[in-house]
Amino acid sequence: MKVQFTIRFHTRYGESLWWCGMDTAFKEGDWTDPVPMKYLSYDYWTLELDLDAATLSRPLSYYYLFQNTEGALIPEQKGTRRVLLQEHGQRLVIYDTWMATDSIENVFYTAPFREVLLPSGSNPAGALPPGTNYTFSIKAPLVKEHEAVCLLGSIQELSGWDTAKPVLLNRSEDDWIVQLSITSSLFPFEYKYGIYDTRQQHFICFEQKENRIADHPANATDVVMLQDGFIKLPNDAWRGAGVAIPVFSLRSAAGLGIGEFSDLKQLADWAQQTGLKLIQILPVNDTTATFTWRDSYPYAAISAFALHPIYLNMEAVAGDKAPELLQELLPEKARLNALSHIDYEAVLKIKIHTLKKLFELLGKEQLKSKNYKQFFAANQHWLQPYAVFCYLRDKYKTVDYSKWNSHTVYDPAAITEIFKNNPVVSFYCFLQYHLHLQLKDAVSYAHQKSVVLKGDIPIGVYRYGSDTWMAPELYHMELQAGAPPDDFAINGQNWGFPTYNWPRMQEDHFSWWRSRFEQMSHYFDAFRIDHILGFFRIWSIPLDAVQGIMGYFDPGIPLSAQEFYERGIQFNEDRFCTPFVNNVVLNQLFDDRAGFVKQQFLETGNGFDYTFLPEFDTQRKMEHWLACQEDAIGNELKQGLFQLLSNVLVLRQQLNGQTVYHPRFGLDRTLSFQSLPHDQQLKLKELYTDYFFRRQDQFWKRESLKKLPELKAATNMLICGEDLGLVPSSVPEVMQELGILSLEIQRMPKLQGLRFFDPANAPYLSVVSPSTHDMSTLRGWWEENREQTQYFYNELLHLQGEAPATCEGWINREIIRRHLQSPAMWCICQLQDLLGMDESIRRKDPSEERINIPADPHHYWRYRMHLTLTELIENVPFSDLLKDMISSSGR
C-alpha cells in the first residue's frame, strides 16, 4: 500500500525533515532509523512509502524529526500519531501538522489524564464508507462530558458555516475523526473546528484564531487524511491539587510503627473526600544496606527497581494462614504504633523476622503459582541479581561487594547458579512479589477514587548496591554526586552516590533508564525527577573530599593555566590549589586552639606558611582520624579543620592526561581569597563569574538534549522536574521545550533579586508548593527568621503592622489559599502544611514536622503523622474546609 506523508514546516537552507516509524518487525516501542524527506514547495516536505501487508495488522505509529544546520536531529512529540491503515486500492495521502514538544496539550495525553483524570470513551474508526475520500482528524483533550468536536466550513459538505447543523466528529483513541466525500472542484475552502453540546444539542463555540484552509484536492486515486494537530482553544484551564507525604509517615491502626503501601488506600479516601486529585510520595525503593536507622534515607536505594520490604503489610501477606504468628506481634505492634516518631531499626527487624516465618509457611506454594511465575518472568532482569545481591550482603555482613570473599565482580552465570534452590534468594523474591501486589492494589484503589499517584525518582544510586555491582561501567565510581552550597547547606551536599557515565549509557540508548521508567510506570502515573539539574551537569566531588564544597560541575568546560595568565591573574598552582594556611588564618579559625592545630596537623612551609602533614592532607583522611577520637575533639574544631582544608581557590582535575582547573565554589568568601592583592581579587572574581554563569550554559544545554528528549519519550508518565538550587539559564528553556513541569517554591525564587516567589506568577506547566520535604514546614519556617517573616507578612501578604510570632492558623490558610489560586497546573502541599491551617488538629511543636535537613548527611528520616488516617477522615470540619478552598480556587 502506498502512503504519502506530507507536512508543512518552515526550514532554512541546510535544514531538513526526517520521518521515523514503528518497526513492525519488533515489539511496540522500537523505531526504524529516520528516513529523509524531500522538499516539495512552499515549505512542504514529503515522503512516499510502499508499506507491506504486515503493516496493516495494527495502527501505524510515526513521528517527524527536524535536522538543524549542525546536524542535530530534534524530534517532535513522539507517540502522538497512530493511523489505522486500510487496504482499499488507493494511495493514502496524509497532510500532517508538526506536534511540538512544548505544546501544553501533550500533557493531557500522559498517563494520569488518559487513565484517571480525563478518561473518555472511544469509538474506533471504522472502514471508509463507500465514496468517502477525506478524513479530518483533530486532537481535543479537554472536551468535557456531553460535548463533542464539530466541523464547519465554507462548503455545503461542512454545513456552510451553519452552526445549527455542524458535522460531528467521533472520538477514536486520542483523536476526533470524521470521514467525508468532497469533490476536488470545491477546493480551496475554509473550515474550522468547534465544540458542540450533545446533551442540549446546541453549538457552543468555534476554535480560536484564523480559519483553516484546505487547498490540496485529492486525485481520483487518492484518499486524503488531514491531521490538524490540536484544536485551537484555551489549554490552561485544567488545574488540580495534591498532597505530598512519604509512605513511611502515614499512621494507621493497621500499620506496625510505620506507614505501609496498604495505607495509601485510606489516604486516597481522604483525598477524594477533600477534592485532592494526586498523592505524591518519596522514593519507596529498598535502601537496606546496614539494617540500621541510617537506611531510613530514601534516596540511597540498593536497587533502582526493588521495593522496600518495610512497606509490607504482614496481615495481607499472611491472609488467614498464620493467625497465631500475627497474634504474637500485637504487643510490639501496639508499642511501635504509639511512638511519635518511627523506630526504624525496630520496625525493620520485627518485619524481616516475621516475614521469614511467613515465607517458611507460604513461600514454597506461592512461588509455584502462575501469578508469581508471570511476575518473575517480567522482572527477572533485575529481580534475580537483586535477590542474589541481598543473599551475599547477608552472608558477608556488608553491601560493600569489594569486601566480599567471592563474587566481587558480577558474573551472570555464577549468579544464575546461586539462584538455584537457594531459600534465602527465594525469600527476597517472595518479598518483592508481595510488595508488587500490595502497591498495585493500592494504586488500583486510588484510581477508582479518581486519585493519581506521583512517585519520586532519585538522581543517584547507592554506591554499593545491585545496580553498580551489575554494571559498574555505567557509573563513575571514583566520584561522588552532590550539590553546591546554598542557603540550606552552606558547605554543599555530598550524597555519596557515584556519578553517571552518560556517554556509556548513551551507547545503548539509555537502556538502564528506560527499564527504570518502565518499572516505575507499573505503579505511578507521574513522577518527580529528583535534581533534574543533574541531567545538565552534576556536582562531582572527588572521593578524598567530605564536604560538597570541594566539588565541581561535570561535564563542564574546565580552565587551563593559560587562561589565568591571559586574564592577568598571577596563577601559581601551589598557592591556588592547596589550602592556604598561615598564622593569621589559624588564629582567625581556631583562636586559642591554633597552637594545637599547628602541632597536630601541620608542618612548616616556606616562611610563615604551613602545609598539612601527608596523613591529614584531605578531608577524607581527616574524617578517618576524627572518627577515632570519640568526643575528644569538639564539633567547632572539626568544622574549622574541614574549612581549613577547603581554603583553596582552584580545584585540580586530571582530564585526558592533562591537568585542568575549576574555580572553587564561593572562592571569594575564603580566607585565601581575602589574602590576595585587591587587583588579583577583582580579576579572579570576574573569571569566577564567567565560569559559573556564562561559560557553560550552552554546553550544558547540549548535554541535556542528549538525554532528556530520549528519556521523556520512553515513558507516558507525567514528568515534573525538581529544578531548585543553582539553576543554569538554559534549564527553564529546555524544560519548557520538552513539556516537563517545573517546581516553584515560594521560599526559593529563581529570579535574582527576589526574596520570595509569588505563586500568582507561576507558569502553567508547573507545580507550586509552599515547602518540600527538604525544608521546614510553613510553621517551622515562620519561627526561624523574624526579619524574613516580617517582610513576608508586610510585602507578600500585604498586611500591616507586626507579624505574629507564630504562624497562626489564619496565616497558614492564607498562604495555602494563594497557592491554590495560582495559575499552575498543580498545587501540591505537604500534609503538614495542610494540617497547619487548623489550630485544633495540627501538631503542637512545628519542629517535629520536618522530614529532612539537607545540611545533615546523617539525618534520621522518621517523621510520622500525629493523627491516624482514620482520625483525619473522621474530622469532617477540616475536610470540608480544605474541600471548600480547593473548590473555590477552581481546582
Sequence and secondary structure as in RCSB ss.txt:
>XXXX:A:sequence
MKVQFTIRFHTRYGESLWWCGMDTAFKEGDWTDPVPMKYLSYDYWTLELDLDAATLSRPLSYYYLFQNTEGALIP
EQKGTRRVLLQEHGQRLVIYDTWMATDSIENVFYTAPFREVLLPSGSNPAGALPPGTNYTFSIKAPLVKEHEAVC
LLGSIQELSGWDTAKPVLLNRSEDDWIVQLSITSSLFPFEYKYGIYDTRQQHFICFEQKENRIADHPANATDVVM
LQDGFIKLPNDAWRGAGVAIPVFSLRSAAGLGIGEFSDLKQLADWAQQTGLKLIQILPVNDTTATFTWRDSYPYA
AISAFALHPIYLNMEAVAGDKAPELLQELLPEKARLNALSHIDYEAVLKIKIHTLKKLFELLGKEQLKSKNYKQF
FAANQHWLQPYAVFCYLRDKYKTVDYSKWNSHTVYDPAAITEIFKNNPVVSFYCFLQYHLHLQLKDAVSYAHQKS
VVLKGDIPIGVYRYGSDTWMAPELYHMELQAGAPPDDFAINGQNWGFPTYNWPRMQEDHFSWWRSRFEQMSHYFD
AFRIDHILGFFRIWSIPLDAVQGIMGYFDPGIPLSAQEFYERGIQFNEDRFCTPFVNNVVLNQLFDDRAGFVKQQ
FLETGNGFDYTFLPEFDTQRKMEHWLACQEDAIGNELKQGLFQLLSNVLVLRQQLNGQTVYHPRFGLDRTLSFQS
LPHDQQLKLKELYTDYFFRRQDQFWKRESLKKLPELKAATNMLICGEDLGLVPSSVPEVMQELGILSLEIQRMPK
LQGLRFFDPANAPYLSVVSPSTHDMSTLRGWWEENREQTQYFYNELLHLQGEAPATCEGWINREIIRRHLQSPAM
WCICQLQDLLGMDESIRRKDPSEERINIPADPHHYWRYRMHLTLTELIENVPFSDLLKDMISSSGR
>XXXX:A:secstr
 EEEEEEE    TT EEEEEEB TTS TT B   EE EEEETTEEEEEEE  GGGGGS EEEEEEEE TT  EEE
  TT EEE    SSSEEEEEE    TT GGGGGGSHHIIIIIS           TT  EEEEEE TT  TTEEEE
EEESSGGGGGG TTS EE EEETTEEEEEE   GGG SEEEEEEEEETTTTEEEEE SSS EEE     TTEEEE
EEEEE SS      EEEEE  GGG   TTSSSS  TTHHHHHHHHHHHHT  EEE    B   SSSSGGGG TT 
 S SS B GGG  HHHHHTTS HHHHHHTHHHHHHHHH SS  HHHHHHHHHHHHHHHHHHHHHHHTTSHHHHHH
HHHHHHHHHHHHHHHHHHHHHT S GGGSSS  S  HHHHHHHHTT HHHHHHHHHHHHHHHHHHHHHHHHHHTT
 EEEEEE S   TTSHHHHH GGGEETTEEEEE  BTTBTT EE    EE HHHHHHTTSHHHHHHHHHHHTT S
EEEETTGGGGT EEEEETT  SGGG EEES   B HHHHHHTT    HHHHHS  B HHHHHHHHGGGHHHHHHH
HEEE STT EEE GGGSSHHHHHHHHHTTTTSS HHHHHHHHHHHT  SEEEEEETTEEEEEE TTGGGSHHHHT
S HHHHHHHHHHHHHHHHTTTHHHHHHHHHHHHHHHHHT  SEEEE   SS  THHHHHHHHHT BEEEETTS S
STT SS  GGG  SSEEEES  TTS  HHHHHTT HHHHHHIIIIIS   S   SS  HHHHHHHHHHHHTSSSS
EEEEEHHHHHTT TTTS S GGGG    TT TT       SS HHHHHH HHHHHHHHHHHHHTT 
